[in-house]
């Protein structure tokens, strides 16, 4: 093997091992949020309202809801960043299930897939780096925090004369 080919091969191996890409496996995050002085039906209504305001694009939908069990299940797509040049949007597909009980709700979130959108096509990403996985998990935690803030700051008063 000549020196150029050997140098090229060694450089390529260093670059590939330095990227630390790993095959993506779905990540599940469970959060339980205490909401004092709110019964199950009130929490259900508030979380349902959150879904109505947060899931506003055709990419995010509610698949199931049952007020008796206190469960809402949705599937969403969220942008979590871009490449260095801002040409490729990094997105995640996720499922979120909210279970409500008196004084608390549980959010079960599963990051199902990482996808890229380069303006020409949308494609699944099988290998992602640790930073992108951390960004996805951070985004999901922000979603749950957003639900918590919405639920604790909303007052449902059917008797008000607005």
C-alpha positions in Angstrom: 0.0 0.0 0.0 1.4 3.4 -0.9 1.9 6.2 1.6 -1.1 8.3 0.4 -3.5 5.4 0.6 -2.2 4.5 4.1 -2.5 8.1 5.3 -6.0 8.4 3.9 -7.1 5.1 5.5 -5.7 6.1 8.9 -7.3 9.5 8.7 -10.7 8.0 7.8 -10.5 5.5 10.6 -9.7 8.3 13.1 -12.6 10.4 11.9 -15.1 7.5 12.0 -14.1 6.4 15.5 -14.0 10.0 16.8 -17.7 10.6 15.8 -18.9 8.2 18.5 -22.2 7.5 16.6 -24.4 4.8 18.1 -27.3 3.0 16.8 -30.4 4.6 18.1 -32.7 2.6 20.4 -36.0 4.2 21.5 -35.8 6.0 24.9 -38.6 6.0 27.4 -38.9 8.8 30.0 -41.4 8.7 32.8 -42.4 11.7 34.9 -44.9 12.0 37.7 -46.1 15.5 38.5 -48.0 16.3 41.7 -50.7 18.9 41.3 -52.4 19.5 44.7 -56.1 20.2 45.0 -57.1 19.0 41.5 -59.2 16.0 40.9 -58.7 13.5 38.0 -61.4 15.0 35.7 -60.1 18.5 36.1 -56.5 17.4 35.4 -57.7 15.4 32.4 -59.5 18.5 31.0 -56.5 20.7 31.5 -54.0 18.2 29.9 -56.5 17.8 27.0 -56.5 21.5 26.5 -52.7 21.5 26.5 -52.8 18.9 23.7 -55.2 21.1 21.8 -52.8 24.1 22.0 -49.5 22.2 21.7 -50.4 19.7 19.0 -51.3 22.3 16.3 -49.7 20.9 13.2 -50.8 17.9 11.1 -47.6 16.1 12.3 -48.8 15.9 15.9 -52.1 14.1 16.7 -54.1 12.7 19.6 -54.7 9.0 19.0 -56.7 8.1 22.1 -58.5 9.8 24.9 -60.8 8.5 27.7 -61.9 10.8 30.5 -63.1 7.8 32.6 -59.6 6.3 32.8 -58.0 9.7 32.6 -55.7 8.7 29.7 -54.6 10.7 26.6 -52.2 9.3 24.1 -50.6 11.4 21.3 -47.9 11.1 18.7 -45.8 14.1 17.9 -42.9 15.4 15.8 -40.6 18.1 17.3 -37.6 20.0 16.0 -34.7 19.7 18.4 -32.0 21.6 16.4 -30.1 21.9 13.1 -26.8 21.0 11.6 -23.9 23.5 11.9 -24.9 25.3 8.8 -28.6 25.4 9.5 -29.4 23.4 6.4 -30.8 20.2 8.0 -33.5 20.2 10.6 -33.1 17.6 13.3 -36.4 16.3 14.5 -37.8 13.5 16.7 -40.9 11.4 16.6 -42.3 10.7 20.0 -45.3 9.2 21.7 -46.7 10.8 24.8 -49.2 9.2 27.2 -50.7 11.2 30.0 -52.5 9.4 32.8 -54.4 11.5 35.3 -55.4 10.8 38.9 -56.5 13.0 41.8 -53.7 15.4 42.6 -51.2 14.1 40.0 -50.5 13.1 36.4 -47.9 10.8 34.8 -46.3 11.5 31.5 -44.9 8.5 29.7 -42.8 9.7 26.7 -41.1 7.5 24.2 -38.7 9.0 21.7 -39.3 6.6 18.8 -37.2 7.9 16.0 -34.7 10.6 14.9 -35.4 12.1 11.5 -33.7 14.8 9.3 -35.3 17.2 7.0 -33.0 18.8 4.4 -35.7 20.7 2.6 -35.7 18.1 -0.2 -36.5 15.0 1.7 -37.3 13.6 5.2 -35.4 10.6 6.3 -34.9 8.4 9.3 -31.5 8.5 11.1 -30.4 5.2 12.4 -27.1 6.4 14.0 -27.1 9.4 16.2 -24.4 10.9 18.5 -24.8 11.3 22.3 -25.3 15.1 22.0 -28.3 14.7 19.8 -29.8 12.0 22.1 -29.3 14.4 25.0 -31.0 17.2 23.0 -34.0 15.0 22.3 -34.3 13.9 26.0 -34.0 17.6 27.1 -36.8 18.5 24.7 -39.1 15.8 26.0 -38.4 17.0 29.6 -39.3 20.5 28.5 -42.6 19.2 27.0 -43.5 17.7 30.4 -42.5 20.9 32.2 -44.7 22.8 29.7 -47.7 20.5 30.6 -47.0 21.0 34.3 -46.9 24.8 33.9 -50.1 24.8 31.8 -52.0 22.6 34.2 -51.0 24.5 37.3 -51.7 27.9 35.8 -55.1 27.2 34.2 -58.3 27.8 36.1 -61.4 26.1 34.6 -64.4 27.9 35.8 -67.5 27.1 33.9 -69.5 29.5 35.9 -67.5 32.6 35.0 -69.2 35.3 32.9 -66.1 36.0 30.8 
